[in-house]
Amino acid sequence: MSLLLKNCLIYDQQSRHHLKKTNIFIDKGVIQSIGSGSVKAKEIDLKGAILTPGWLDLNANFNDPGLEHKEDLKSGAMTAKYGGITDVALLPNTIPVLESKSDVEYVKSQSGKPINLYPIAALSEGTMGENLTEMLDLHEAGAVAFSDGMKSIWNSELLVKALQYAQKFNGLIISRPADPHLSRNVQMHEGLTSTSLGMRGEPAISEKIQIANQLEILRYAGGRLHFSMVSTADGLKLIKGAKKEGLNVTCDVGINHLRFTDRDVSNFDTNFKIEPPYRSDADRKALIKGVNDGMIDAIVSGHQPQDREGKFLEFDMASPGVISLQTMFAVLISLQDELDLATAISVLTRGPREVLGLDPVSIEKGSLARLAFFDPDAEWTMNDKSNQSKSQNSPFWDIQLRGKSLGIVIDNKIEFNS
C-alpha cells in the first residue's frame, strides 16, 4: 500500500525542502511527490516529527556468528531500527572472522529484516595482519569494504598491497588507526586523569603515528583509504592536510567521542571503557569542529556489545566497548549548543553513503523511500524495558534522555518503534 506521511519537518541539507513542514507521498518504494498525495494512500500523521533520510552506520559489530549471546543479526538490526538507522555496515570481527564468500552471503541473507546490512570483509586472514584475504572474490560476493575492524593494520607491506590490489575494482580500505605497541594493555587516554587514577594510558601520538604512516603509504600506493573512529585533534589535522593535498582519504568519528572525555572515566565505570579511549576536552572540541565544518565524513556508532562477564570486573580487567546504536539521536540533541543538528544528520546520511560509494538517498521526488523520523523532545530512559540489544554496556544506562527515534520507512513499509 502507498503511504502519505503528513506533517513532517524535513531535515535534509541536500533537499530543496530542507526545514520545511510538509507531506510525503510514497508509492512503489519511491517518493512520488512532496506536498500532496493520493487519496488511496495510507495516511500517517507524524505531528511535526523530524524526517530525515535513513541513517547509515559504518561501524558496528553484531557478533554473529560466534558470540550471539552478546548480539546477533536479528537483535542488532532491531537495535539499529530503534535508533533510526536503516543501514549498517558490519565489522568482520566475528568468530570465525568474516573472510569468505559464504560469510558475506550469510550477512546479506539477513539484510532487509528490517534494515539493510552491508558486510565489511576482513582485510587479512583472521584479521592477523599477515596475509591478504581473497579480496576480489569477496568484493564480487558483496563486501562493501575491507578492514581488520577493531584491530589496527600494523603491517605496512600488507597495506601497500591491499591499496594497490583494491584499485582494480575501486575498493575501499578501512583502518582503525592505533600504533600496536603504544595502544597495547592500555586502559584509557594518557593525560592528567590517567596519572591521577594510576592507570596506564594510550597517548594521542599512538593515533597520530599510525595516521601519518598510512598517509605516506597512500601517497605511494594510491587507492582509497578511510580512517575509522578518529579520536584526536592531531590525527584529524593530518587527515585534513591530506584531503587538501588531494589524497583519496576519508574519516569518521564515534558518536560518543563527541560527548565524553577522559574525565568521565574518573568513577571507574567500565561502561566508559572504549577503544579508542575518550580523549581530552580539546580533542573532543576538535572533533565537534570537524563535523561542523564538513571535514569529518561520517559519524558512527562504534556499537560493540559486551556481556556482564566482560564488564562487571575491575576497570583494568574489563573488556572495552559500548552499545550505542539506540542512543545516537539523543547524543546529538544533547550537543545542540555545540553541534549543528542539520549538519550532523547529513554526516549520518549522505556522508557514509559517499564513503561506501552507494547511491545517495534524499528527500526529493524520485528518490528511494529510505527514511527515519524522530521526536527531539521525547524523554525516555535507557533500561531493561527500552533496550533492544542483548547487551547492557551503555554509558547511558538508567539515565533519562531527550530525543528519540520514532521509526523508519523502507520502500512502502513503515516500522514504528513502540
Backbone hydrogen bonds in HBPLUS format (Angstrom, degrees):
<---DONOR---> <-ACCEPTOR-->    atom                        ^
c    i                          cat <-CA-CA->   ^        H-A-AA   ^      H-
h    n   atom  resd res      DA  || num        DHA   H-A  angle D-A-AA Bond
n    s   type  num  typ     dist DA aas  dist angle  dist       angle   num
A0042-LYS N   A0002-SER O   2.90 MM  40  6.19 169.3  1.91 149.6 145.9     1
A0003-LEU N   A0026-ILE O   2.86 MM  23  5.03 151.9  1.94 142.1 151.0     2
A0026-ILE N   A0003-LEU O   2.77 MM  23  5.03 171.2  1.78 154.5 157.5     3
A0004-LEU N   A0042-LYS O   2.88 MM  38  5.93 152.9  1.95 150.2 145.3     4
A0044-ILE N   A0004-LEU O   2.88 MM  40  6.11 165.8  1.90 158.6 157.8     5
A0005-LEU N   A0024-ILE O   2.79 MM  19  5.00 157.1  1.85 156.6 154.3     6
A0024-ILE N   A0005-LEU O   2.80 MM  19  5.00 154.6  1.86 142.2 151.0     7
A0006-LYS N   A0044-ILE O   2.77 MM  38  5.95 170.8  1.78 154.4 157.7     8
A0046-LEU N   A0006-LYS O   2.87 MM  40  5.84 163.3  1.90 151.3 153.9     9
A0048-GLY N   A0007-ASN O   2.72 MM  41  5.12 143.5  1.85 147.2 155.1    10
A0008-CYS N   A0022-THR O   2.80 MM  14  5.35 173.9  1.80 161.8 159.6    11
A0022-THR N   A0008-CYS O   2.83 MM  14  5.35 148.1  1.93 147.3 153.1    12
A0009-LEU N   A0049-ALA O   2.95 MM  40  5.86 175.9  1.95 151.9 150.8    13
A0051-LEU N   A0009-LEU O   2.80 MM  42  5.70 163.3  1.82 140.1 142.2    14
A0010-ILE N   A0020-LYS O   2.98 MM  10  5.61 168.9  1.99 153.0 149.7    15
A0019-LEU N   A0010-ILE O   2.64 MM   9  5.09 155.5  1.70 149.4 153.2    16
A0011-TYR N   A0051-LEU O   2.88 MM  40  5.93 165.4  1.90 159.5 157.7    17
A0015-SER N   A0012-ASP O   2.91 MM   3  5.42 165.5  1.93 121.6 126.0    18
A0018-HIS N   A0015-SER O   3.35 MM   3  5.43 159.1  2.39 110.8 109.6    19
A0020-LYS N   A0017-HIS O   2.99 MM   3  5.42 147.2  2.10 144.6 139.9    20
A0035-GLY N   A0023-ASN O   2.71 MM  12  4.64 150.7  1.79 133.2 141.6    21
A0025-PHE N   A0033-SER O   2.95 MM   8  5.25 176.4  1.96 155.7 155.7    22
A0032-GLN N   A0025-PHE O   2.80 MM   7  5.66 145.2  1.93 148.4 159.5    23
A0027-ASP N   A0030-VAL O   3.03 MM   3  5.56 161.7  2.06 159.6 158.5    24
A0030-VAL N   A0027-ASP O   3.10 MM   3  5.56 160.7  2.14 113.8 119.7    25
A0369-ALA N   A0029-GLY O   2.98 MM 340  5.42 168.7  1.99 133.0 131.4    26
A0031-ILE N   A0367-SER O   2.89 MM 336  5.58 170.5  1.90 169.0 171.0    27
A0366-GLY N   A0031-ILE O   2.73 MM 335  5.37 177.1  1.73 162.0 161.7    28
A0041-ALA N   A0038-SER O   3.24 MM   3  5.45 166.6  2.26 107.8 111.6    29
A0049-ALA N   A0046-LEU O   3.02 MM   3  5.46 151.7  2.10 114.9 123.6    30
A0050-ILE N   A0374-PHE O   2.91 MM 324  5.08 142.7  2.05 158.4 156.0    31
A0374-PHE N   A0050-ILE O   2.83 MM 324  5.08 149.9  1.92 141.3 151.5    32
A0052-THR N   A0372-ALA O   2.82 MM 320  5.35 168.9  1.84 162.8 166.7    33
A0372-ALA N   A0052-THR O   2.92 MM 320  5.35 152.9  1.99 149.5 151.7    34
A0054-GLY N   A0370-ARG O   2.71 MM 316  5.14 147.5  1.81 132.4 124.6    35
A0086-THR N   A0055-TRP O   3.02 MM  31  5.60 136.1  2.22 134.7 145.4    36
A0087-ASP N   A0055-TRP O   3.18 MM  32  6.39 146.3  2.30 161.3 162.3    37
A0056-LEU N   A0348-LEU O   2.97 MM 292  6.09 163.4  2.00 169.5 173.0    38
A0057-ASP N   A0087-ASP O   2.92 MM  30  6.35 158.0  1.97 150.2 151.3    39
A0089-ALA N   A0057-ASP O   2.75 MM  32  6.08 164.8  1.78 171.3 176.5    40
A0302-GLY N   A0059-ASN O   3.00 MM 243  5.20 132.3  2.24 150.8 160.4    41
A0091-LEU N   A0060-ALA O   2.87 MM  31  5.92 164.9  1.89 157.3 161.4    42
A0061-ASN N   A0303-HIS O   2.98 MM 242  6.01 153.1  2.06 153.4 160.9    43
A0067-LEU N   A0063-ASN O   2.97 MM   4  5.10 153.4  2.04 154.5 159.5    44
A0095-ILE N   A0065-PRO O   2.95 MM  30  5.71 169.4  1.97 145.8 143.6    45
A0070-LYS N   A0067-LEU O   2.96 MM   3  5.84 162.3  1.99 127.0 131.8    46
A0076-GLY N   A0072-ASP O   2.80 MM   4  5.77 161.9  1.83 158.0 164.2    47
A0077-ALA N   A0073-LEU O   3.03 MM   4  5.93 153.2  2.10 132.9 140.1    48
A0078-MET N   A0074-LYS O   3.07 MM   4  6.32 156.3  2.12 146.5 152.9    49
A0079-THR N   A0075-SER O   2.91 MM   4  6.11 155.1  1.97 146.8 153.7    50
A0080-ALA N   A0076-GLY O   2.94 MM   4  6.18 157.5  1.99 148.2 154.1    51
A0081-LYS N   A0077-ALA O   2.94 MM   4  6.18 159.7  1.98 147.5 153.0    52
A0082-TYR N   A0078-MET O   3.03 MM   4  6.28 155.5  2.09 146.6 152.4    53
A0083-GLY N   A0080-ALA O   2.84 MM   3  4.99 146.0  1.96 103.0 114.3    54
A0085-ILE N   A0080-ALA O   3.00 MM   5  5.11 165.1  2.03 144.0 140.1    55
A0084-GLY N   A0081-LYS O   3.01 MM   3  5.16 164.8  2.04 109.0 113.6    56
A0116-ASN N   A0086-THR O   2.90 MM  30  6.19 166.6  1.92 157.2 152.9    57
A0088-VAL N   A0116-ASN O   2.94 MM  28  6.42 153.4  2.01 158.1 166.2    58
A0118-TYR N   A0088-VAL O   2.81 MM  30  6.07 155.3  1.87 153.8 154.4    59
A0090-LEU N   A0118-TYR O   2.85 MM  28  6.11 149.3  1.94 148.1 157.8    60
A0120-ILE N   A0090-LEU O   3.02 MM  30  5.66 147.8  2.12 154.5 156.3    61
A0094-THR N   A0092-PRO O   2.78 MM   2  5.71 138.7  1.95 108.8  95.7    62
A0098-LEU N   A0092-PRO O   3.12 MM   6  4.71 165.6  2.14 133.3 137.8    63
A0099-GLU N   A0097-VAL O   2.96 MM   2  5.73 109.9  2.47 115.5  99.0    64
A0122-ALA N   A0098-LEU O   2.84 MM  24  5.82 160.9  1.88 167.0 169.9    65
A0103-ASP N   A0100-SER O   3.09 MM   3  5.12 121.5  2.45  95.0 109.7    66
A0104-VAL N   A0100-SER O   3.11 MM   4  6.49 159.9  2.15 153.3 157.5    67
A0105-GLU N   A0101-LYS O   2.90 MM   4  6.12 162.1  1.93 151.0 156.5    68
A0106-TYR N   A0102-SER O   2.91 MM   4  6.03 141.7  2.06 139.3 148.8    69
A0107-VAL N   A0103-ASP O   3.27 MM   4  6.65 159.8  2.32 150.2 153.1    70
A0108-LYS N   A0104-VAL O   3.03 MM   4  6.31 167.6  2.04 153.8 157.6    71
A0109-SER N   A0105-GLU O   2.90 MM   4  5.97 141.3  2.05 140.0 149.8    72
A0110-GLN N   A0107-VAL O   3.08 MM   3  5.51 148.8  2.18 109.3 118.1    73
A0111-SER N   A0108-LYS O   3.11 MM   3  5.07 159.8  2.15 103.0 109.3    74
A0112-GLY N   A0115-ILE O   2.52 MM   3  4.58 149.1  1.61 135.8 136.9    75
A0144-VAL N   A0119-PRO O   3.01 MM  25  6.25 157.5  2.06 159.6 166.4    76
A0121-ALA N   A0145-ALA O   3.01 MM  24  6.32 139.3  2.19 164.9 153.4    77
A0147-SER N   A0121-ALA O   2.97 MM  26  6.39 155.7  2.03 158.7 166.7    78
A0123-LEU N   A0147-SER O   2.94 MM  24  4.68 133.1  2.16 104.4 110.3    79
A0133-THR N   A0123-LEU O   3.08 MM  10  5.84 154.0  2.14 139.0 136.9    80
A0127-THR N   A0124-SER O   2.87 MM   3  4.82 160.8  1.91 129.5 126.9    81
A0125-GLU N   A0131-ASN O   2.79 MM   6  5.72 156.4  1.85 161.0 169.1    82
A0128-MET N   A0125-GLU O   3.23 MM   3  6.18 164.1  2.26 123.9 125.5    83
A0135-MET N   A0133-THR O   2.88 MM   2  5.46 125.4  2.19 110.6  94.2    84
A0138-LEU N   A0134-GLU O   3.00 MM   4  6.21 160.6  2.04 157.1 163.4    85
A0139-HIS N   A0135-MET O   2.81 MM   4  6.00 155.3  1.87 151.0 158.0    86
A0140-GLU N   A0136-LEU O   2.96 MM   4  6.19 163.0  1.99 152.0 156.1    87
A0141-ALA N   A0137-ASP O   2.97 MM   4  6.17 134.3  2.19 137.4 150.0    88
A0142-GLY N   A0138-LEU O   3.15 MM   4  6.44 122.6  2.50 136.2 149.6    89
A0143-ALA N   A0138-LEU O   2.99 MM   5  5.61 167.9  2.00 147.9 145.4    90
A0142-GLY N   A0139-HIS O   3.06 MM   3  5.25 144.6  2.19 101.2 111.7    91
A0146-PHE N   A0172-LEU O   2.96 MM  26  6.29 148.7  2.06 154.9 164.9    92
A0174-ILE N   A0146-PHE O   2.83 MM  28  6.05 165.9  1.85 158.7 161.5    93
A0151-LYS N   A0148-ASP O   3.09 MM   3  5.40 163.6  2.12 127.8 127.8    94
A0159-LEU N   A0155-ASN O   3.10 MM   4  6.44 155.6  2.16 150.9 157.7    95
A0160-VAL N   A0156-SER O   2.99 MM   4  6.26 158.9  2.03 152.1 157.2    96
A0161-LYS N   A0157-GLU O   3.10 MM   4  6.36 170.3  2.11 152.8 154.6    97
A0162-ALA N   A0158-LEU O   2.86 MM   4  6.05 155.6  1.92 147.8 155.5    98
A0163-LEU N   A0159-LEU O   2.93 MM   4  6.07 167.5  1.95 154.0 156.3    99
A0164-GLN N   A0160-VAL O   3.03 MM   4  6.23 160.8  2.07 151.5 157.1   100
A0165-TYR N   A0161-LYS O   2.85 MM   4  5.94 164.8  1.87 151.2 155.8   101
A0166-ALA N   A0162-ALA O   2.88 MM   4  5.89 161.4  1.92 150.2 155.5   102
A0167-GLN N   A0164-GLN O   3.35 MM   3  5.57 145.7  2.48  99.7 108.9   103
A0168-LYS N   A0165-TYR O   3.13 MM   3  5.92 165.4  2.15 120.7 124.9   104
A0169-PHE N   A0166-ALA O   3.12 MM   3  5.79 154.1  2.19 115.6 121.5   105
A0171-GLY N   A0166-ALA O   2.76 MM   5  4.62 168.4  1.78 139.2 137.1   106
A0173-ILE N   A0224-ARG O   3.18 MM  51  6.25 162.0  2.22 140.4 145.9   107
A0226-HIS N   A0173-ILE O   2.82 MM  53  6.14 157.2  1.87 163.6 168.8   108
A0175-SER N   A0226-HIS O   2.78 MM  51  6.14 163.0  1.80 166.8 172.5   109
A0228-SER N   A0175-SER O   2.84 MM  53  5.96 167.2  1.86 155.1 158.6   110
A0179-ASP N   A0206-SER O   3.10 MM  27  4.82 133.8  2.32 103.1 116.5   111
A0183-SER N   A0179-ASP O   2.99 MM   4  5.87 142.0  2.14 155.4 163.4   112
A0184-ARG N   A0181-HIS O   3.43 MM   3  5.34 167.6  2.45 102.2 105.3   113
A0187-GLN N   A0200-ARG O   2.85 MM  13  5.76 169.7  1.86 160.2 160.6   114
A0202-GLU N   A0188-MET O   2.68 MM  14  6.12 152.7  1.75 153.8 161.6   115
A0190-GLU N   A0202-GLU O   3.00 MM  12  4.92 159.4  2.04 116.3 112.3   116
A0195-THR N   A0191-GLY O   3.10 MM   4  6.30 156.4  2.16 149.4 156.4   117
A0196-SER N   A0192-LEU O   2.94 MM   4  6.14 159.4  1.98 148.6 154.0   118
A0197-LEU N   A0193-THR O   2.95 MM   4  6.12 145.3  2.07 146.7 156.3   119
A0198-GLY N   A0194-SER O   2.91 MM   4  5.87 118.6  2.30 134.9 149.1   120
A0199-MET N   A0194-SER O   2.99 MM   5  5.12 155.5  2.05 147.1 151.0   121
A0198-GLY N   A0195-THR O   3.25 MM   3  5.07 143.4  2.39  93.1 103.6   122
A0206-SER N   A0203-PRO O   3.01 MM   3  5.69 159.0  2.05 117.3 123.2   123
A0207-GLU N   A0204-ALA O   3.17 MM   3  5.79 130.2  2.43 114.3 123.0   124
A0208-LYS N   A0204-ALA O   3.29 MM   4  6.60 164.2  2.32 145.6 150.3   125
A0209-ILE N   A0205-ILE O   2.82 MM   4  5.81 170.1  1.83 152.4 153.6   126
A0211-ILE N   A0207-GLU O   3.00 MM   4  6.20 165.3  2.02 155.8 159.9   127
A0212-ALA N   A0208-LYS O   2.92 MM   4  6.06 168.0  1.94 153.6 157.4   128
A0213-ASN N   A0209-ILE O   2.94 MM   4  6.08 164.1  1.97 150.7 155.3   129
A0214-GLN N   A0210-GLN O   2.94 MM   4  6.08 164.8  1.97 149.9 154.2   130
A0215-LEU N   A0211-ILE O   2.88 MM   4  5.99 145.8  1.99 149.5 158.3   131
A0216-GLU N   A0212-ALA O   3.17 MM   4  6.41 149.9  2.26 142.9 150.2   132
A0217-ILE N   A0213-ASN O   3.13 MM   4  6.51 150.1  2.22 142.1 150.5   133
A0218-LEU N   A0214-GLN O   2.92 MM   4  6.13 149.6  2.02 138.2 146.5   134
A0219-ARG N   A0215-LEU O   2.94 MM   4  6.24 152.5  2.02 145.4 152.1   135
A0220-TYR N   A0216-GLU O   3.12 MM   4  6.38 148.8  2.23 141.5 149.6   136
A0221-ALA N   A0217-ILE O   2.78 MM   4  5.93 169.6  1.79 160.5 162.9   137
A0222-GLY N   A0218-LEU O   2.80 MM   4  5.09 153.2  1.87 135.8 143.1   138
A0225-LEU N   A0248-ASN O   3.15 MM  23  6.55 165.7  2.17 160.7 165.1   139
A0250-THR N   A0225-LEU O   3.07 MM  25  6.58 149.1  2.17 147.0 155.5   140
A0227-PHE N   A0250-THR O   2.91 MM  23  6.33 161.8  1.95 145.9 145.6   141
A0252-ASP N   A0227-PHE O   2.95 MM  25  6.50 141.3  2.10 159.7 168.0   142
A0230-VAL N   A0252-ASP O   3.03 MM  22  6.25 160.0  2.07 160.1 155.6   143
A0236-LEU N   A0232-THR O   3.11 MM   4  6.30 159.9  2.15 144.3 149.8   144
A0237-LYS N   A0233-ALA O   2.94 MM   4  6.13 149.8  2.03 144.9 153.3   145
A0238-LEU N   A0234-ASP O   3.15 MM   4  6.44 153.2  2.23 147.5 153.0   146
A0239-ILE N   A0235-GLY O   3.17 MM   4  6.49 157.8  2.22 148.1 153.7   147
A0240-LYS N   A0236-LEU O   2.90 MM   4  6.12 156.3  1.96 149.7 156.6   148
A0241-GLY N   A0237-LYS O   3.06 MM   4  6.30 157.1  2.12 145.7 151.0   149
A0242-ALA N   A0238-LEU O   3.00 MM   4  6.28 151.7  2.09 143.8 151.8   150
A0243-LYS N   A0239-ILE O   2.93 MM   4  6.19 151.6  2.01 149.8 157.0   151
A0244-LYS N   A0240-LYS O   3.09 MM   4  6.38 160.5  2.13 148.4 153.2   152
A0245-GLU N   A0241-GLY O   3.01 MM   4  6.21 142.0  2.16 139.9 150.6   153
A0247-LEU N   A0242-ALA O   3.06 MM   5  5.57 154.4  2.13 162.1 155.3   154
A0246-GLY N   A0243-LYS O   2.95 MM   3  5.09 142.0  2.10 100.3 111.9   155
A0249-VAL N   A0247-LEU O   2.97 MM   2  5.61 127.9  2.25 107.2  91.9   156
A0297-ASP N   A0251-CYS O   3.02 MM  46  5.59 135.8  2.22 141.7 153.3   157
A0253-VAL N   A0298-ALA O   3.07 MM  45  6.62 143.7  2.20 146.8 156.0   158
A0300-VAL N   A0253-VAL O   2.92 MM  47  6.07 162.2  1.95 147.5 151.7   159
A0257-HIS N   A0254-GLY O   3.03 MM   3  5.32 138.2  2.21 106.0 118.1   160
A0255-ILE N   A0300-VAL O   2.80 MM  45  5.80 153.1  1.87 177.6 172.7   161
A0258-LEU N   A0255-ILE O   3.17 MM   3  5.59 155.0  2.23 107.1 114.6   162
A0259-ARG N   A0256-ASN O   3.06 MM   3  5.10 151.0  2.15  99.5 108.5   163
A0260-PHE N   A0256-ASN O   2.94 MM   4  6.08 171.6  1.95 166.1 165.8   164
A0264-ASP N   A0261-THR O   3.00 MM   3  5.69 153.7  2.08 117.0 124.0   165
A0262-ASP N   A0279-ARG O   2.78 MM  17  5.17 144.1  1.90 140.1 143.0   166
A0265-VAL N   A0262-ASP O   3.10 MM   3  5.55 163.6  2.12 112.9 118.0   167
A0266-SER N   A0263-ARG O   3.18 MM   3  5.55 167.6  2.19 113.8 117.3   168
A0268-PHE N   A0265-VAL O   2.88 MM   3  5.48 162.1  1.91 130.5 132.1   169
A0272-PHE N   A0269-ASP O   2.99 MM   3  5.84 162.6  2.02 124.4 128.2   170
A0273-LYS N   A0270-THR O   3.07 MM   3  5.12 162.6  2.10 106.7 109.8   171
A0321-GLY N   A0273-LYS O   2.90 MM  48  6.28 159.8  1.94 135.6 139.4   172
A0284-ARG N   A0280-SER O   3.00 MM   4  6.36 161.0  2.04 149.6 154.8   173
A0285-LYS N   A0281-ASP O   2.91 MM   4  6.11 161.5  1.95 149.2 153.3   174
A0286-ALA N   A0282-ALA O   3.07 MM   4  6.24 146.0  2.19 138.6 147.8   175
A0286-ALA N   A0283-ASP O   3.09 MM   3  5.05 118.7  2.48  94.1 109.6   176
A0287-LEU N   A0283-ASP O   2.99 MM   4  6.34 149.3  2.08 151.2 159.5   177
A0288-ILE N   A0284-ARG O   3.00 MM   4  6.36 156.4  2.06 149.8 156.3   178
A0289-LYS N   A0285-LYS O   2.96 MM   4  6.18 161.3  2.00 146.1 150.9   179
A0290-GLY N   A0286-ALA O   2.89 MM   4  6.09 146.7  2.00 139.0 148.8   180
A0291-VAL N   A0287-LEU O   3.05 MM   4  6.40 142.5  2.20 146.4 155.0   181
A0291-VAL N   A0288-ILE O   3.18 MM   3  5.28 127.3  2.47  97.2 110.1   182
A0292-ASN N   A0288-ILE O   3.00 MM   4  6.31 168.8  2.01 154.8 157.6   183
A0293-ASP N   A0289-LYS O   2.90 MM   4  6.04 155.6  1.96 153.9 159.0   184
A0295-MET N   A0290-GLY O   2.90 MM   5  4.95 119.5  2.27 145.3 158.0   185
A0296-ILE N   A0290-GLY O   2.98 MM   6  5.29 161.0  2.02 127.5 125.3   186
A0294-GLY N   A0291-VAL O   3.21 MM   3  5.27 159.7  2.25 104.8 110.9   187
A0299-ILE N   A0347-VAL O   3.29 MM  48  6.03 139.8  2.46 129.3 130.3   188
A0304-GLN N   A0322-VAL O   2.69 MM  18  5.18 178.5  1.69 149.6 149.8   189
A0310-GLY N   A0307-ASP O   3.01 MM   3  5.38 139.6  2.17 105.9 117.2   190
A0311-LYS N   A0308-ARG O   3.13 MM   3  5.18 141.5  2.29  99.3 110.2   191
A0312-PHE N   A0308-ARG O   2.80 MM   4  5.56 171.3  1.81 158.4 159.9   192
A0319-SER N   A0310-GLY O   2.74 MM   9  5.19 166.3  1.76 151.9 156.8   193
A0313-LEU N   A0311-LYS O   2.85 MM   2  5.49 138.1  2.02 102.5  90.6   194
A0317-MET N   A0314-GLU O   2.91 MM   3  5.36 144.4  2.04 114.2 125.1   195
A0318-ALA N   A0314-GLU O   3.08 MM   4  6.17 129.3  2.35 152.5 166.7   196
A0318-ALA N   A0315-PHE O   3.32 MM   3  5.27 143.6  2.46  98.1 107.9   197
A0323-ILE N   A0393-ASN O   2.94 MM  70  5.75 150.1  2.03 129.4 136.6   198
A0331-VAL N   A0327-THR O   3.07 MM   4  6.35 150.0  2.17 152.1 160.4   199
A0332-LEU N   A0328-MET O   3.11 MM   4  6.49 157.7  2.16 149.4 155.0   200
A0333-ILE N   A0329-PHE O   2.97 MM   4  6.31 160.0  2.01 153.8 158.8   201
A0334-SER N   A0330-ALA O   3.00 MM   4  6.21 151.3  2.08 143.2 150.9   202
A0335-LEU N   A0332-LEU O   3.05 MM   3  5.19 144.3  2.18 101.1 112.0   203
A0336-GLN N   A0333-ILE O   3.32 MM   3  5.36 164.2  2.35 113.3 112.0   204
A0338-GLU N   A0335-LEU O   2.86 MM   3  5.51 151.3  1.94 121.7 130.5   205
A0339-LEU N   A0335-LEU O   2.70 MM   4  5.56 165.4  1.72 162.3 165.5   206
A0344-ALA N   A0340-ASP O   2.93 MM   4  6.15 162.4  1.96 155.9 161.5   207
A0345-ILE N   A0341-LEU O   2.93 MM   4  6.14 157.6  1.98 152.5 158.0   208
A0346-SER N   A0342-ALA O   3.09 MM   4  6.32 149.8  2.18 140.5 148.5   209
A0347-VAL N   A0343-THR O   3.03 MM   4  6.35 144.0  2.16 145.1 155.1   210
A0347-VAL N   A0344-ALA O   3.09 MM   3  5.01 120.9  2.46  92.4 107.2   211
A0348-LEU N   A0345-ILE O   3.04 MM   3  4.95 147.4  2.14  96.6 106.8   212
A0349-THR N   A0346-SER O   3.28 MM   3  5.10 152.8  2.36  94.5 102.5   213
A0350-ARG N   A0346-SER O   2.93 MM   4  5.33 125.7  2.23 128.7 143.4   214
A0351-GLY N   A0346-SER O   3.10 MM   5  6.45 166.4  2.12 155.5 159.7   215
A0354-GLU N   A0350-ARG O   3.09 MM   4  6.35 151.4  2.17 154.2 162.8   216
A0354-GLU N   A0351-GLY O   3.11 MM   3  5.24 120.1  2.48 100.0 114.6   217
A0355-VAL N   A0351-GLY O   3.03 MM   4  6.36 153.4  2.10 151.4 159.4   218
A0356-LEU N   A0352-PRO O   3.12 MM   4  6.35 157.6  2.17 145.0 149.3   219
A0357-GLY N   A0353-ARG O   2.91 MM   4  5.90 116.0  2.33 133.9 150.2   220
A0358-LEU N   A0353-ARG O   2.86 MM   5  4.97 151.2  1.94 150.6 151.8   221
A0357-GLY N   A0354-GLU O   3.18 MM   3  4.89 142.1  2.33  92.0 103.2   222
A0367-SER N   A0364-GLU O   3.08 MM   3  5.60 162.9  2.11 139.0 139.2   223
A0370-ARG N   A0368-LEU O   3.03 MM   2  5.83 121.0  2.39 109.9  93.7   224
A0411-ASP N   A0369-ALA O   2.83 MM  42  5.03 139.0  2.00 152.6 159.8   225
A0371-LEU N   A0409-VAL O   2.82 MM  38  4.89 156.2  1.87 141.6 149.8   226
A0409-VAL N   A0371-LEU O   2.86 MM  38  4.89 161.7  1.89 132.2 132.9   227
A0373-PHE N   A0407-GLY O   3.08 MM  34  5.75 164.4  2.11 152.4 152.2   228
A0406-LEU N   A0373-PHE O   2.82 MM  33  5.68 168.3  1.83 146.8 150.2   229
A0375-ASP N   A0404-LYS O   2.90 MM  29  5.45 164.8  1.92 164.3 167.6   230
A0404-LYS N   A0375-ASP O   3.00 MM  29  5.45 160.3  2.04 141.1 146.8   231
A0403-GLY N   A0378-ALA O   2.78 MM  25  5.18 161.6  1.81 151.3 157.6   232
A0380-TRP N   A0401-LEU O   2.96 MM  21  5.35 155.1  2.02 142.2 149.6   233
A0401-LEU N   A0380-TRP O   2.62 MM  21  5.35 175.4  1.62 174.3 174.6   234
A0398-ASP N   A0382-MET O   2.67 MM  16  5.41 168.8  1.68 172.0 167.8   235
A0387-ASN N   A0383-ASN O   2.88 MM   4  5.67 160.3  1.92 162.1 166.5   236
A0394-SER N   A0392-GLN O   2.73 MM   2  5.69 134.2  1.93 113.6  98.5   237
A0397-TRP N   A0394-SER O   3.33 MM   3  5.41 159.0  2.38 113.8 112.2   238
A0399-ILE N   A0396-PHE O   3.04 MM   3  5.29 144.4  2.17 140.9 133.5   239
A0417-ASN N   A0406-LEU O   2.83 MM  11  5.27 161.1  1.87 137.8 133.9   240
A0408-ILE N   A0415-GLU O   2.96 MM   7  5.30 148.4  2.06 142.1 150.1   241
A0415-GLU N   A0408-ILE O   2.80 MM   7  5.30 172.0  1.81 163.0 165.4   242
A0410-ILE N   A0413-LYS O   2.96 MM   3  5.46 156.6  2.02 160.5 163.7   243
A0413-LYS N   A0410-ILE O   3.04 MM   3  5.46 160.9  2.08 130.9 132.9   244
